[in-house]
Amino acid sequence: MSARMLRVAAVEPLTPLVTRFRFEDPEDRRLPLFSGGAHVVVEMPDADLLRRNAYSLISDPFDGSGYEIAVRREDTGRGGSRFMHTQVSAGDLLRVSEPVNLFALDLRARKHVMIAGGIGITPFLSQLKQLSRLQVPYELHYAARSRAEAAGLRLLNGAAHVHVHISEEGNRMDIGAILSGQPLGTHVYTCGPEGLIAGVEDAAARLGWPQGALHSEAFLSPPPGKPFEVTLARSGTTLTVGPHQSLLEAAEAAGVEIPWSCRGGACGQCESAVLDCHGRIEHNDHWLGEEDRNAQTKIMPCVSRFQGETLIIDR
């Protein structure tokens, strides 16, 4: 995926855990425009590791002066968000990929209903700007545990048709009520914890929503785990994947290129065939179906891990 060096133009804490970062071209050139829901991948040179994390763009899709993201710090994660919060300052230069959209609006819809949980608000911020320009009917429902944790409140800037649900204020989101009575041709988009996505899918199924009207996004970070070995058959290489490293990162460190787009188990670009497996693949993606997972004939190197004796993949 092509990337360019961008300057960190601003770093703004939104809550104790969420910070906004703005990137601009060092020579003030215009950046490629994008569509609402797109993401970029930020490269982070962290000591001897090169981390690449995907972040939804929260800025105006029609404004090429810069890109903005919001990053939630996860101290128990692999270190990417912690690097952004502790090592990145205004004026720094980082490589940022061109925008890719795996969560685009279906512009055939007569109305758009967006449901966000926590930091899952981020892809909707650019979508709201796009829908406002297109003058298409929409509504956004945003759930958070508390106002202190609701970074989206600082980013929404009084946007229209927004409903905020704060759990500790007794205003929990009623998914069934949101989906009931929507006009024919409405599409619903969900981004947030897996439980929220599953809740929307279950409620929609009970109410008879067509599957094609449901859209969701849940980028995943590669989970830590025990080190494991994998053999790349075509490359003739055997790798040891570290406890805080993904199989994809280990392959890249060994000079083996595997195609990718999201690095979060959502796009399917890095799907790889499993040639031999004596053990258990820990599938952590949102791409493979249950049949493929049970057969253990495919793996997503960006997020999946392995426990066992032998794993050989077609790379």
C-alpha positions as CSV (number, residue, x, y, z in Angstrom):
1,M,0.0,0.0,0.0
2,S,1.4,3.4,-1.0
3,A,2.2,5.8,1.8
4,R,3.7,9.3,2.2
5,M,5.6,11.1,4.9
6,L,3.3,13.6,6.7
7,R,4.0,16.2,9.4
8,V,2.1,16.0,12.7
9,A,0.4,19.4,12.7
10,A,-1.5,19.1,15.9
11,V,-1.9,16.9,19.0
12,E,-5.0,17.5,21.1
13,P,-6.1,15.5,24.1
14,L,-9.9,15.0,24.0
15,T,-10.3,12.9,27.2
16,P,-7.7,11.3,29.5
17,L,-7.5,8.3,27.1
18,V,-8.3,9.7,23.6
19,T,-6.2,12.1,21.6
20,R,-6.7,13.7,18.2
21,F,-3.8,13.9,15.8
22,R,-3.7,16.0,12.6
23,F,-1.4,15.3,9.7
24,E,-0.5,17.6,6.9
25,D,1.9,17.5,4.0
26,P,5.3,19.0,4.9
27,E,5.3,21.1,1.7
28,D,1.6,22.1,2.2
29,R,0.5,20.1,-0.8
30,R,-3.1,18.9,-1.0
31,L,-3.8,15.3,0.1
32,P,-6.1,12.9,-1.7
33,L,-9.7,13.2,-0.9
34,F,-11.6,10.2,0.5
35,S,-15.1,9.0,1.3
36,G,-16.8,8.8,4.7
37,G,-15.7,5.8,6.7
38,A,-12.2,5.5,5.2
39,H,-9.1,4.7,7.3
40,V,-5.4,5.3,7.0
41,V,-2.5,3.1,8.3
42,V,0.1,5.0,10.4
43,E,3.7,3.7,10.6
44,M,5.4,4.0,14.0
45,P,9.1,3.3,14.3
46,D,9.1,2.0,17.8
47,A,12.7,1.0,18.8
48,D,13.5,-2.1,16.7
49,L,9.8,-2.6,15.7
50,L,7.9,-0.9,12.9
51,R,4.3,-0.8,13.9
52,R,1.5,-0.2,11.5
53,N,-2.0,0.6,12.9
54,A,-5.2,1.5,11.1
55,Y,-7.2,4.5,12.2
56,S,-10.5,5.8,10.9
57,L,-10.3,9.3,9.4
58,I,-12.4,11.8,11.4
59,S,-11.8,14.9,9.2
60,D,-13.8,16.3,6.3
61,P,-13.6,14.0,3.3
62,F,-13.7,17.0,1.0
63,D,-10.9,18.9,2.7
64,G,-7.5,17.9,1.3
65,S,-5.5,20.2,3.7
66,G,-5.0,17.4,6.2
67,Y,-6.0,14.1,7.7
68,E,-7.2,13.7,11.3
69,I,-7.5,10.6,13.5
70,A,-8.5,10.0,17.1
71,V,-6.5,7.4,19.0
72,R,-7.6,5.7,22.3
73,R,-4.7,4.7,24.5
74,E,-4.7,1.0,25.4
75,D,-2.0,0.3,27.9
76,T,-2.7,-3.4,27.9
77,G,-2.3,-3.6,24.1
78,R,0.7,-4.2,21.9
79,G,2.1,-0.7,22.1
80,G,0.9,1.2,19.0
81,S,-1.6,3.5,20.8
82,R,0.8,4.0,23.7
83,F,3.5,5.0,21.1
84,M,1.1,7.6,19.6
85,H,0.2,9.0,23.0
86,T,3.7,9.1,24.5
87,Q,6.2,9.4,21.6
88,V,4.4,11.6,19.0
89,S,4.5,15.4,19.1
90,A,3.6,18.2,16.8
91,G,6.3,18.6,14.1
92,D,7.2,14.9,13.9
93,L,7.2,13.2,10.6
94,L,5.4,9.8,10.2
95,R,4.5,7.7,7.2
96,V,0.8,7.5,6.6
97,S,-0.9,5.4,3.9
98,E,-3.4,6.8,1.4
99,P,-7.0,6.4,2.5
100,V,-8.8,3.0,2.1
101,N,-12.5,2.6,2.7
102,L,-13.9,-0.7,3.9
103,F,-16.9,0.9,5.6
104,A,-18.4,3.2,2.9
105,L,-21.9,4.5,2.9
106,D,-24.3,2.7,0.6
107,L,-25.6,5.8,-1.3
108,R,-28.5,3.8,-2.7
109,A,-30.1,3.9,0.8
110,R,-33.0,6.2,1.4
111,K,-31.9,6.9,5.0
112,H,-28.8,6.1,7.0
113,V,-28.9,5.0,10.7
114,M,-25.5,5.0,12.4
115,I,-24.9,3.3,15.8
116,A,-21.6,3.9,17.6
117,G,-20.1,2.7,20.8
118,G,-17.2,4.4,22.5
119,I,-14.3,5.0,20.2
120,G,-16.4,3.4,17.4
121,I,-17.7,6.9,16.8
122,T,-14.6,7.7,14.7
123,P,-15.7,6.4,11.2
124,F,-19.0,8.2,11.5
125,L,-17.5,11.6,12.0
126,S,-16.4,11.8,8.3
127,Q,-19.6,10.1,7.2
128,L,-21.6,12.8,8.9
129,K,-19.8,15.5,6.9
130,Q,-20.4,13.6,3.7
131,L,-24.1,13.1,4.4
132,S,-24.6,16.7,5.4
133,R,-23.2,17.8,2.0
134,L,-25.3,15.3,0.1
135,Q,-28.4,16.3,2.1
136,V,-29.4,12.7,2.7
137,P,-31.6,11.7,5.7
138,Y,-29.6,10.2,8.6
139,E,-29.5,9.8,12.4
140,L,-26.6,8.9,14.6
141,H,-26.9,7.1,18.0
142,Y,-23.7,7.4,20.1
143,A,-23.4,5.3,23.3
144,A,-20.7,5.7,26.0
145,R,-20.4,4.8,29.7
146,S,-19.9,8.4,30.9
147,R,-19.6,11.8,29.4
148,A,-15.9,11.9,30.6
149,E,-15.2,8.9,28.3
150,A,-17.3,10.2,25.4
151,A,-14.6,11.7,23.2
152,G,-17.1,12.0,20.4
153,L,-18.9,14.8,22.2
154,R,-15.9,17.0,21.6
155,L,-15.7,15.9,17.9
156,L,-19.4,16.1,17.0
157,N,-19.5,19.9,17.4
158,G,-23.2,20.1,17.7
159,A,-23.9,18.0,14.5
160,A,-27.6,17.6,13.7
161,H,-29.7,14.4,14.1
162,V,-27.4,13.0,16.9
163,H,-28.7,11.1,19.9
164,V,-26.3,10.6,22.8
165,H,-26.8,7.6,25.2
166,I,-24.9,7.8,28.4
167,S,-25.2,4.6,30.5
168,E,-24.3,6.2,33.9
169,E,-27.1,8.8,33.4
170,G,-29.7,6.0,32.9
171,N,-30.0,6.7,29.2
172,R,-29.0,3.4,27.7
173,M,-29.3,2.7,24.0
174,D,-32.5,0.7,23.0
175,I,-31.4,-0.9,19.8
176,G,-34.9,-2.4,19.1
177,A,-36.5,1.0,19.4
178,I,-34.0,2.6,17.1
179,L,-34.5,0.0,14.4
180,S,-38.3,-0.2,14.7
181,G,-40.3,1.9,12.4
182,Q,-37.5,3.0,10.1
183,P,-38.6,3.7,6.5
184,L,-38.2,1.1,3.8
185,G,-34.8,1.4,2.2
186,T,-32.9,2.4,5.4
187,H,-29.4,1.1,6.0
188,V,-27.8,0.7,9.4
189,Y,-24.1,1.0,10.2
190,T,-22.5,-0.2,13.5
191,C,-19.1,0.4,14.8
192,G,-17.9,-0.4,18.4
193,P,-17.5,-3.4,20.6
194,E,-18.4,-6.9,19.3
195,G,-21.3,-7.1,21.7
196,L,-22.8,-3.9,20.2
197,I,-22.4,-5.2,16.7
198,A,-24.0,-8.6,17.6
199,G,-26.8,-6.8,19.4
200,V,-27.7,-4.8,16.3
201,E,-27.5,-7.9,14.1
202,D,-29.8,-9.8,16.5
203,A,-32.3,-7.0,16.8
204,A,-32.3,-6.5,13.0
205,A,-32.9,-10.2,12.4
206,R,-35.9,-10.2,14.8
207,L,-37.4,-7.2,13.0
208,G,-36.9,-8.7,9.6
209,W,-34.2,-6.4,8.2
210,P,-32.6,-7.6,5.0
211,Q,-29.0,-8.7,5.5
212,G,-27.8,-6.3,2.7
213,A,-29.0,-3.3,4.7
214,L,-26.6,-4.1,7.7
215,H,-23.0,-2.8,7.7
216,S,-20.5,-3.0,10.5
217,E,-16.8,-2.4,11.2
218,A,-14.6,-3.7,14.0
219,F,-10.9,-3.3,13.4
220,L,-8.9,-5.6,15.7
221,S,-5.5,-5.2,17.1
222,P,-3.4,-8.4,16.9
223,P,-3.7,-9.9,20.4
224,P,-0.6,-10.8,22.4
225,G,0.1,-14.5,23.1
226,K,2.7,-17.2,23.4
227,P,5.5,-17.2,20.8
228,F,4.9,-19.7,17.9
229,E,6.7,-20.9,14.8
230,V,5.4,-20.8,11.3
231,T,7.0,-22.0,8.1
232,L,6.4,-20.0,4.9
233,A,6.5,-22.6,2.2
234,R,7.1,-20.5,-0.9
235,S,9.7,-18.3,0.8
236,G,11.5,-21.3,2.4
237,T,11.5,-19.4,5.7
238,T,10.7,-20.5,9.2
239,L,9.7,-17.6,11.5
240,T,9.2,-17.2,15.3
241,V,6.4,-14.9,16.0
242,G,6.9,-13.0,19.2
243,P,4.4,-12.5,22.0
244,H,3.6,-8.9,21.0
245,Q,4.1,-9.4,17.3
246,S,1.7,-10.5,14.6
247,L,2.5,-13.2,12.0
248,L,2.2,-10.4,9.4
249,E,4.8,-8.3,11.2
250,A,7.2,-11.2,11.6
251,A,7.0,-11.9,7.9
252,E,7.6,-8.3,7.1
253,A,10.6,-8.2,9.4
254,A,12.0,-11.2,7.5
255,G,11.6,-9.4,4.2
256,V,8.5,-11.4,3.1
257,E,5.8,-9.2,1.7
258,I,2.2,-10.2,2.4
259,P,-0.6,-8.0,0.9
260,W,-2.7,-6.0,3.4
261,S,-5.1,-3.2,3.6
262,C,-6.5,-2.9,7.1
263,R,-4.1,-5.0,9.3
264,G,-7.1,-5.6,11.6
265,G,-8.8,-8.7,10.4
266,A,-11.5,-7.0,8.3
267,C,-10.5,-6.7,4.7
268,G,-9.3,-10.2,3.7
269,Q,-6.3,-9.0,1.8
270,C,-3.8,-11.0,3.8
271,E,-5.8,-14.3,3.8
272,S,-3.3,-17.2,3.4
273,A,-3.8,-20.9,2.7
274,V,-2.7,-23.3,5.4
275,L,-0.8,-26.2,3.9
276,D,-0.2,-28.2,7.2
277,C,-1.5,-27.6,10.7
278,H,-0.8,-29.8,13.8
279,G,-2.3,-27.6,16.5
280,R,-4.9,-24.9,16.9
281,I,-5.2,-21.7,14.9
282,E,-6.5,-18.8,17.0
283,H,-8.7,-17.0,14.6
284,N,-9.2,-13.4,15.7
285,D,-10.5,-11.9,12.5
286,H,-13.9,-10.8,11.2
287,W,-13.3,-12.2,7.7
288,L,-13.3,-16.0,7.7
289,G,-16.5,-17.9,8.0
290,E,-17.2,-20.6,10.6
291,E,-16.6,-23.4,8.1
292,D,-13.1,-22.1,7.2
293,R,-12.2,-21.5,10.8
294,N,-13.2,-25.1,11.8
295,A,-11.3,-26.5,8.8
296,Q,-8.1,-24.7,9.7
297,T,-7.2,-24.3,6.0
298,K,-7.0,-20.5,6.0
299,I,-5.4,-18.0,8.3
300,M,-5.3,-14.2,8.5
301,P,-1.7,-13.3,9.4
302,C,-2.6,-9.8,10.6
303,V,-4.4,-10.9,13.7
304,S,-4.4,-14.7,14.1
305,R,-2.1,-16.8,16.3
306,F,-1.3,-20.5,16.6
307,Q,-0.7,-23.0,19.4
308,G,0.8,-26.4,18.5
309,E,3.6,-28.3,16.8
310,T,3.5,-27.4,13.1
311,L,2.0,-24.6,11.0
312,I,2.9,-24.2,7.3
313,I,1.3,-21.6,5.2
314,D,1.4,-20.8,1.5
315,R,3.6,-17.6,1.5
